[in-house]
Structures are given as structure tokens and as C-alpha cells.
């Protein structure tokens, strides 16, 4: 008897479609848990059962809700514990639904709602409070003074400047935090313009800046790169002069950060890719979380790094040697630095980012993400106390045309062997030309402006090609590189 097969139909759940369109985690949770389809009904039963179980375990396994939330987050790498999640979907609304579905709501939760308290956590006077079932009142959470929560500062109206994708927050002692909050914290034109404005404000009103945020996710995005959609739109309309002008503005902003009169410390974690990596490389110091996926990945979108990433990575490499040491052969430095760009190497940890050269000997690694902003602020204040002076602008020694002879032949072999495509070879050659300082002898001292001009020309030239536009569009739609 012949076996018959039916084509598998992938199930679809409207609650998941709604969650994908939602912007914030609470909105996504509500879309799933308050939906009407089978998937939403199943998720609700699981989540509601978990909430009820957690509330019934106090004080059996924990005296307060805080320990349970922390245990679940630390043990399972969750973004929210059960009581934080319950807050996110609304306690009153969820309890009504539980009772309607015949579930037994814990007495401690019903007493809390009857007292007028409608959330497990809240912020007052810059302090985070939790509801204590034993006393029937809110108590301050006991946390280290070194843990700085940006949400607390926002609740206390410490945001001094803000646009839709970026904010400047006063975190005390004359230090301001530049926070990204665009989709995936991708760096767009609005951010670039705002960073210059924020820099002027800090210069006039503060002593230093931290570039950091507290985005969540697995992995969380410090910044997942640059705004491809904006530049792709310009390229499709043939507005290459506008792309050139935009990159020139990016260069001004990046170098403005590097040569600011005040110290700047970047606090990356999770995804620090492309433009996010370049922002970090422009800072005086990096204080990174140990869970760090950092790299210059533009080649996967058919481009070379456009925010001085190659310049500042090369600078990190050559400045890692003692100043008195004479570097007679740059190949040992240039090849690994170039391969980070050509192979779009992404670190799997902060330790590997240091091995790849993105973190230098002066940069720090922090193991507890909760302390990241606070530790970055400490570094700013330490530099101020030590009498900070911005780095002196100097010319940069480059490998020059000697690099081309080494790399051109190797790339030709790789293309002939089918390991890379002709367009990928062209991108790699442009990256090598920019990073090596162009057609000059090894050891030539060149200005940053000269290197930025090479980078900008290569960046715009690639956008003119149909293949780069296709690669960028594919990367935007799938998150994966297209080999053309």
C-alpha cells in the first residue's frame, strides 16, 4: 500500500503577528497573553499559572517578590521575573481575567489590590520600590549605589534633551548619559544630528559623557549597526551626493566624540555591530559587559565601514605598542586588523573582542551588566580627577601600497577558487585600500582627513553598484548576507 503524504502547513497565530508589530516588551506580552487565538489561550494558561504559583510561594521559599524575580532572571536569563511580567501586563486586568477563567487568585495579591496598590514595583524620588506582602506596603529595594538604572533617572525628569531615537540623561556629578532607543538601537540620521547637539550641551554643562543604554533582548542590542534603510532609499533614488554628505556628517560626529574637551566612555553589551562598534571605537575608554558581540560587519551588507571604524581600529592596533618601539614591518599588525573587517569578525565575548583588537589594554570588562553604566560613570570621573585632556591630533602611519601586493594576490586566488564572488573581492580591495592609506609607501604619515576621504569615496562608490543595493536590501529583510 502506497504511503500518502500531505504538505505540512505552518501554523499561524494572530497574537504572534500582533506581538511582532508591538514596540515594547509589555506591549508584546499583552498582545500574546490577551489574544483570542489558540496560541494566546495556551500562553495565557501557562503564564497565569506561573504568576499564581509564584505569589503562593511567598513566604514559603522567599520573603519578598524581589528574590523570586532575581532568581528567575539570573537562573534562566529571562528579561523579566514573574512579578515584573505580571506588572507589565497589568495586575488588575489580569486578575479579572483569571477570575473570569475560574482560576484561584492568591489572597496576598487580592489584599494588595484592595489596599489601592496596583503594581508590584514603582519608582518614587528616584528609588525603585517593591510591594511587601508581609507589611502591606512598599519598601525600597536594597541595591548597590554603583548600580545606576536609567529608568529611575527618567522617572525623576533627568532627561535634559531628547528626540525619538536618542536621549541625553543627567546621571549626576556632572556626567551625562547618551542613550539610544531606536529600533535595535540602529544609528540613524536623527541620532547623528542629536549627538552633536548633546555634545555641545555636555561641554557647557557637564564634565563628561557615558554612551550607554539598558536595552533588553537575547542578545540585547547596544546598537545593531547603521540605518541601512535610509541610505538604501537614497541610493535607489540616485542621491549619492546626499549619502556623501551624510557620511561626512557622521565623520564629523565621530571625530567630535574623539576630540571632545571632556572624557567619553562607551558602555557596550550584547550587539555592538557596525556603527555601534564605531561609536565605541571613538570613545576615550570602553567599559564592556562580558557578553559582547562586537565587530565591523558592513561587508555583509555590501559596504565598507563608514564611521571611521577602520581608522580607529587601525589606530588601536598601532597604539598598542610602546611609543618608543620602532615598527619596521606593519604586516603583522595590518593583516589581523584588516581580516577583522574583511571577514566581518564578530566577537563571542568581551575577552574575544579584546583578542580581536576592538578592546585595548586600557579598556575594562564588567561581569555584572547591572553595574555597567555605574562603572562607566566612575571611569569618567576618574579621568576628570586625573586632569583629563583630549588626545592630541596626530598623523597616522599606514601600511600603504605594500599591503596591496600581499592582499591582491590572495583575494584573486580566493575568487578563482570560488570562495568569494567578484563583488566581494571588490569590496575587500576597497577596504584594504582605505585601511592601508591608499597608494603611498609603508610608514607614510597621513592625516585623519585623508583617510576619511578614502573611506567616504569607497562607501559612496559601493552604493552606486546594483549588487551592493541588493545585498543591503537582503540584509534588511533577512538579517543574513547575500553572496553576490
Secondary structure by P-SEA (a helix, b strand, c coil): cbbbbccbbbbbbaaaaaaaacccaaaaaaaaaacccaaaaaaaaaaaaaaaaaaaacccccccaaaaaaaaaaaccccccaaaaaaaacaaaaaaaaaaacccccaaaaaaaaacccccccccccbbbbbbccccbbbbbbcccccccaaaaaaaccccccccccccccccccbbbbccccccccccaaaaaaaaaaaaaaaacccccccccccccccccccccccaaaaaaaaaacaaaaaaaaaaaaaaaaaaaaaccbbbbbbbcccccaaaaaaaaacccccccccccccccccccccccccaaaaaaaaaaaaccccccccccaaaaaaaaaaaaaaccccccaaaaaaaccccccbbbbccccaaaaaaaaaaaaaaaaccccccbbbbbbbcaaaaaacaaaaaaaaaaccccaaaaaaaaaaaaaaacccccccccccaaaaaaaaaaaaaaaaacaaaaaaaaaaaaccccccc
